[in-house]
C-alpha cells in the first residue's frame, strides 16, 4: 500500500496517510478538520526482489556457453603451473 501526502487547505499543515490505492482521498486535516488535498509527490523508492532484475539473468545462451568454457579452461590442471622452489633445501648430514 502506498503512502499519500496531503496538505490542509486552511492551516497548510502537511500529513501522510498510508492507505490502499482504491481508497478515497482523505477529506479532513487531522489538526483543524478542514478539507485537505492530496499532493503529487515523488514517492519512495521500490525494491526489486527475486530473479530477473540483474543484467546477468537475461544473458544469451552463446554468452553463457562462452563464460562456462572460460571457467572450465581456467580451472583445468594443465593451465595451472606447478610451483617449484627456487633453491632446493639441502639436508645437513652429521659426521661421526
C-alpha positions in Angstrom: 0.0 0.0 0.0 1.3 3.4 -0.8 1.8 6.4 1.5 0.0 9.5 0.3 0.9 13.1 1.2 -1.8 15.6 2.0 -1.9 19.4 2.7 -4.6 21.2 4.6 -6.3 24.0 2.6 -6.8 26.3 5.6 -3.8 25.7 8.0 -1.4 24.4 5.4 -0.4 21.5 7.6 1.1 18.6 5.8 0.5 15.0 6.8 0.9 11.5 5.3 -1.6 8.7 5.2 -0.9 5.0 4.5 -3.9 3.7 2.5 -4.8 1.4 -0.4 -4.8 2.6 -3.9 -8.5 2.0 -4.1 -9.3 4.2 -1.0 -10.8 7.6 -1.4 -8.5 10.6 -0.6 -8.5 11.8 3.0 -11.1 14.5 3.3 -10.1 16.3 6.6 -7.0 17.6 8.2 -6.2 15.8 11.5 -5.3 19.2 13.2 -8.1 21.6 12.2 -10.6 19.2 10.5 -10.7 21.5 7.4 -10.6 20.0 3.9 -7.3 18.6 2.6 -5.9 18.0 -0.8 -3.7 15.1 -2.0 -0.3 16.2 -3.2 1.7 14.8 -6.0 4.9 13.5 -4.5 8.0 11.7 -5.7 7.2 8.7 -3.6 9.6 6.3 -2.1 11.9 4.0 -4.0 10.9 0.4 -4.6 12.8 -2.7 -4.1 13.3 -5.4 -6.7 13.1 -8.9 -5.2 13.6 -12.2 -6.9 15.3 -13.2 -10.1 15.2 -11.3 -13.4 16.4 -7.9 -12.2 20.1 -8.2 -13.0 21.8 -8.0 -16.3 23.2 -11.5 -15.9 19.7 -13.0 -15.6 18.9 -12.5 -19.3 22.2 -13.3 -20.9 22.1 -15.0 -24.3 22.9 -18.7 -24.5 26.0 -18.1 -26.5 27.4 -15.8 -23.8 26.6 -18.4 -21.1 28.4 -21.1 -23.1 31.5 -18.9 -23.7 31.6 -18.0 -20.0 31.3 -21.6 -19.0 34.1 -22.6 -21.4 36.4 -19.9 -20.0 35.8 -21.0 -16.4 36.5 -24.6 -17.3 39.7 -23.8 -19.1 41.0 -21.5 -16.3 40.4 -24.2 -13.6 41.8 -27.1 -15.6 45.0 -28.7 -14.1 47.0 -28.2 -17.3 46.8 -24.5 -17.1 48.0 -24.4 -13.5 51.7 -24.5 -13.3 53.3 -26.5 -10.5 55.2 -24.3 -8.1 58.8 -25.3 -7.7 61.1 -23.9 -5.1 63.8 -21.6 -6.4 66.6 -23.2 -4.3 66.1 -26.7 -3.0 66.7 -27.1 0.7 69.8 -29.2 1.4 69.8 -31.7 4.2 72.7 -31.3 6.7 74.5 -34.5 7.5 76.3 -35.2 10.7 79.7 -36.8 10.5 80.7 -39.1 13.4 
